[in-house]
Amino acid sequence: MLGAGLDSRSIRMADILHNIKIYEFDLKGMFNHKKKVLKSNKALKINSNVTYVPINFHNDSLNETFHNIKLKLNIPTFVLWEGVAYFLEEKTVYSTFENLSNYFTNTLNIVFDYAYKDYIDGNLDYYGASELAKELKMIGEPHLFGINPKGMEKYLFKLEFKIMENSTAEDLESQFLVENDNLISKIHGFHGIVYCEKN
């Protein structure tokens, strides 16, 4: 899990994941905070299959980090990369995909979310775009990288990944946020989620 943050899947889905080795990658400071939060709630049962791996995606080598923790490269691997890519420069995103592709020798599945390039380039007409752009500017962490949905297949093809599913914001709303034919909530209109695979 790249950029795991406070993600709690390893706890919420412990019954499903109890036989799966999970690696969470994020900043050391984030993990220190996460461990304090988890320890403060005695009702939470920590999944013993989780290993926290400190990394700075801007500066550290992903492959070097994999080698240092002796991450197995020849078994089927699933990578979850949420809430990170659009805060990185394009070269860092591309090199991350390259590192993942070059390291693992068995089937590699990746799920990641992305921002639309139109939004990155200044189109704030999407739902929630103007408000979020202002907030990110105030804290000094703007979105940097984006791909428009129609450009995703070409981008991943260069990296030898095949798209299994590419869901736009509208797709996600219609799939998860419709009740009795009514849209009950909305998400940022400039985000999508991709599921891709390399054999």
N, C-alpha and C positions, 0 to 999 in steps of 0.2 A: 504494500500500500504506500504509494508515493505521496508525500505531503499529508500524512495521516491526521495531524492535528488532534482534535478531541473526538475523532470518529470512534463510535462505540460498537461497531459491528461485531468485533471479537467477543464482546460481552453479550450483546443482544441475540447473537446467532451462535452462541457457544454450543448448543446442542447439535447444530449442523456442522460446525467447524471443528469439533473436538479432535478429529483425526488429521486435521490440516495444519501444517506449519505456517504460521503467519509472521511476516516481517513488516514492521511499520517504520517508514523512513520520514524523518522531519528534523527540524532544528533541535539541538540539545535543550535549549531553554523551554521549548514547547513540551518536550517529554518530561522535564522536571516538574512543570506545571501540571501536566496530565496525571503524573503519578501521585501528586499531592491531592488532586481532585478525587482520584479513585480511592486512595487510602482514607480520605475523609468520610467516605460513604461505606460503612461496614456491610450494608446490604448487598453491595455489588460483589459478584463472584468473578475474580480475575481469571481470564483464560491463560493457563500455563503454557500454551502453545505459542504465545506472542513474544517476539523479540523486538525490542526498540533499537533502531539503528540511527544514530545522529548523523545528519548530513546537511550541507548547505548547497542547494542545487545550483547556485550562482558560481560557486568556487570549487566544489569538490568533484572528483571524478566518480561517476556512478559505477563504472566497471571496477575501478580500484576498490571501492567500498564493497562491492559484491565479493571480490576476491578475498578481502580482509576478513569477511565474516564466513568465508567458505560456503557461499550460497551455491546449491547444486544447480548445474546448468543443463543437465540432460534429462530432466523430468518435465512433464507438462506444467506450465506455469500460468497463473492468472495475475495480472497487474491491474490494480485500481488506482487511477490518477485523477482525483477530483479537486477542483478549486485551486489549482496551481498553475497550469500551463499559461493562462492568459496574464499572469503576473510576471512571466519570464520573457526575455528577449527571444526573438525568432531563432537565433543560432543555438540557444540553450535548449529550446523545445526540440529542434531537429536533432541535436546531438543526443538528447535523452532517448529518442526513438532509435537512433542508430546504436547507442550503447545497449539498449534492451535487445535489439535485433541481433547484434553481434555476439552477445554473451550467451543467450539461451539457445540450445541446439535442438530442443524438442518443441512441441507445439506451444506457441506463445499467444495468449489471449490478453488483450488490453481493452479496458473501458475507461474512457476519459471524457471530460466535458470541455467545451471550447466556447469562445466568444466569436461573434461574427466580425469579419474584417471591416465591413461597412461601419459598424459601431466603433471599432478601434480608430478608423479613419475620420470619425467625427459625426456620423449620422446618429443623432440622438432622438430620432422619431420612434424608435422601438419602445414598447411599454417598459417603464422603469429606468430607461437609459439615462435621462437627464439627471434624475435624482442620484443614481448610483455614481455617475461620473463626477458630480460635485462632491459627494462624500469621499470618494477615493482620492480626489485631488487635495482635499483638506488634510487627509492623513498622509499624503505623500506616497501613495501606493496605487498609481493608475494602472489600468489594464494596458498591456503592451503588445500582446500577440493575438492574432485572430485569423480565422479562415471562414469564408462564406460556405454554407452547406454544400453548394454545388461544386466547390473546389476541393472538397475533402477527399474524394476518391482519387484524384490526380496526385494530391499531396502524399497520401499513404501508399499509392502504387509505387512511387519512387523509392519508398522504404521497404517495398516487398510485402506490404500488409494488404489483406483483403478486407473490405468493409462487410461486416455481417449485418449491421444495423446502424443507421444514422438518423437520429430523432431530433427534429427541430423543436423549438419552443412550442409551436402550435401542435406538433405531434404529441408532445408530452402532456400538454393541457387536455387534448381530446382523449388521451389514453388514461390519465390518472385523475383529472379534475372535473369530470363531467358526471353529474348525478341527476337522474331523471331528465336527461336531455338538456340540462342547464349547466353552464360553466360556473362552478362554485368558487373558483379562485383563479388567479393568474400568476405566471412566473415571468421573470425578465424575458422580454421578447427577443433578446439577442444572444441567447445561450442555446447550445445543443449538446447532445451526448452521443458518442460513437462507441460501438463495439466492433473491434477489428481483430484479425487473426493472422498469424504467420505459422506455416508448417515447415 
